């Protein structure tokens, strides 16, 4: 927690300093009426404590105060106003510090998530991750803004009160504090229980958030298959679990508050009973009794609140631990000693004995070995699950090969900074993702400096420019979350425009034409063909008519390569490509 406060520790110290002054001023308030009662109004003024006599002397003496009782009132009002000013300062500095701390945590989390190693990211539950980035940060921020300073308040109020009480009367001081160790120990006992329960409740809330997130994203699929009732029933266990754990947590809070109230009332009763006995035997004065009764009420509430603070501290430590778990996950790193001192010379690519597996017992690629010349157009075809898209992810260094190597322009990808590599490769993924922004903002993600002429040229080549102009707001049309307001073909064509705008060394189309009609597909391929030689092109597709214009075709099967050749060569050979071609030809003839 101390590390999270870095940058605002001075503000927290200032808040505690303001708190210390405010606490001292608040304890002066009951001392003034005590002094007036015992020294001025009482008959035994000479027996009053030295502190009470000093206060009356400071006000002008016994006779002056007796004649002008408004003087103590003015002093009390002045002290109260000053205490209020310092309390405001304490709250202001703690609020600023906690908001700054929460902002830094959000920035650090966003930075870490953007740079997470993909293997680590694959293990995360998206709903739980959202929970950590929102609710857990809010829990931490609330604790830092109020509870941390309240801990200081409880300590200061007690630290100031105890010596003053012993200065006034040691017997009453003992009666006023004898139950405090029990109250504090009781609070720490509950802290351990609350921490465990809050962790369970927070994890359940993460699962609940994930379930809601899935339903919001897939709402159209749910309705298309009339699965609303199923999803409602599926949601209930998550909701019930969260309600049960939340109720269990607040049940513990209820028992804590009731028992801590009992202990606090016992502490106050001790002061009243012992004070009444000492007062009846004339061992203390009325003003002293008043001071102790007021002082116990002033410090007992913050001490009682310390129990709640301890409970909130348990919640905050769980939230911070969950945040730290994300901040400690591995990120994509570049070892300075491994970075090549020369950039790739061209867009030539070589896969050399590449092997890869997402899990050790299920290899996706084994001994993949082929080359792509600079400016060449290569098509990759094969059954689902054979590793076509995995090749693209390795090329972008989302993952590094478990065996073998991949080079671009003669440089091993592992010796290229990922930022430089990804500026050289433009990819249209199998499921294009559009942000909930305007069409223009989505297109220029590839190059934020692109002007309208370049944007329209890219969308024209992607056969989406005319469609965009038909929208009421044209390029400023919002596309909705994940591009939900667009058709599948429109989303794909906008993603293609993004890639073309980047003007890369390597262009990768990962089944990027599956949602467009054959006429549009032909136009897009003609536009890409016109760039032939400008960049290396990799086209992954299931529609073989898309592939036959490629310079060469790589046929994948199982976890490796079955054949490489031109369309004519592969069609004349027995094998997977020929079978696929015959099947698709018969289907097209039948239709």
Steps between C-alpha positions, in 0.01 A plus 500: 500500500793732575622450143158593362517830691823603326464853366241605758663402827560865587127568460415208729750632758343846473154347551625326814660825620173688455328214680737526797434873539122452462499226766693718745259788445196276547625390842542862605126556457380293803794630708360856482157425655674271751721791611200738521296252706779408743687831536235769439161349585605241759560565866831311506686684227831470680478120474464506121777354285793717399388476137153640584648784701742583217210522250307742725814706555551519125143632463571787744451347841215365709325832559522608134350170376227512767399845379533419127388140443489570127880481496507117533229479234711707259803279575300180442361635171848608386648160581210321324544713185875437498445126549250502213752673273769243575247218454415642157871513414539139610212384284615705202857372501396138556240521220753644252762242597260205474364612161854539368588156635194341337589670169854363516370150572263521200784625280730221618233236445421629151870511415551147630196357320610659171843336532400163652661189362229328298542170684429683826206686343347173377470382863296800614124515534385819326221572749730450798761723336234770455412460868861558603526810281185660642357373828833404658650840417192673644535296821865600526425866426226520767732343756783741420274807496321437830615196692876561499451847645237366740759258636719801570202680651427216741865477604539877538174546690607230743864613520393857580224398742693258722768740635241777545270264693782381725596864555144574618440185714679163478211300651250623245760453226531129585120465504490667157746267324490157670284340226696645206739200465195270483334718233815515288572125535139424410536713183811315384329165556223606263751640253621149419148371444394795287808472278427137412130563440559810290744311277234234435234764440723702265584192293130414481428855382764451230322186376168688511650784294639249249156342458338840442776597257452179297126562476542861390750405229297204377149645538420460128610137498292430810189649343561342160488153661224587750733428791385782727351265761812282494726803555276624783530161673874492430538843662315405820777285659753783461254750647402265784862430587579872513190572713585215740861612550397866526238413764757291687744791499240745631392247761854511635490880487170499694640282779814714510308827530263371766779359718724804452207725595454296816868538592491874432188549712666301780799735477273805527304340785827446688580870474151598618491258795853560626467874436174513694660316792805729504274803466282386789808463722627841386819353351441670166323818402190532281700657215748213503216251481356695207837499322541123528148434385553726196854370427393133504224581253752676277768232479281191539320559170824516296628192685173323429535613139848348503326163509318588181824634359668169576218322318530740205875446510433128453291578191762741370787253541305241301431757227865608494617138486273440201635812330858396575435158343440675167793739545731205561397303189775470236502750213640498149862599556784577267845394617736778395778248438279311253387796287646494151713798402362494145140517376347244260618562144165407338175310552638150447382251764641164600349241734779262599410178687236689699320318781239643736243383755257690723529210746782245515281199422328654194745624234346731240799529266784254447805545277339768279754600236441731200612832352316799352692728263481877531190625314361148451134417557458178698171330577454263794220246507408210721231360730392685814739458792807417288689812619446756222406785733768390745760572231369858487519536879860377495579742217368789712687368804187461707687182587855382430562154348583217740740365237662634184501861384319752279687772314387819326743652254772271631453604866368260765170637631621452857769758427250756375319733741132409490400861429721513189388154387131587526543822304644291216215246502134593445251231593130453446409239757239228464259686729564873440443718804371855470497744790187685604608811312435655161591325174776755436653446845503126443664525159779738613599272787762370257639851444355787708681754279317394179305774327156464339646428156701200622208373710261511205757336272534210748124461545457516123741210448318310775164561321344672799525871407165513316325315782639747754371797301151352505496526882334818629818618674743352250845440647384644833241224546547319834532124452384392847673259732709247302354649179155363581318748271686372192462178306770236517619589150516872584704428811744290298537766231568774756764274654653452153503879454690529830764258374532666156537844662800372693691430174696215658785277389277197563122483459317208667134420427386233745172376347422871459268460198269232634210742562506681164331394177706362214474820295631717783765237574621517141520881509698498828739234369552699180593803712743292704636343181572847364736545792680173421870546557446793736467270799493132588144368525371201698139397437332242722162381373267205468352618169747360245393745231657764723835319491559394144653834391771467765859442388509189719264315729601337829276206594492424873365189667536352846771712663724560200527561127371242254585669170618824338444603138297704256128447453560302179769282659296415809186437301682246285632310804301267721465638849302729729499801266366302206224348715399842633500644146279223368253533788470878463472474121210255528326724754539806279370307197200376698415852616 
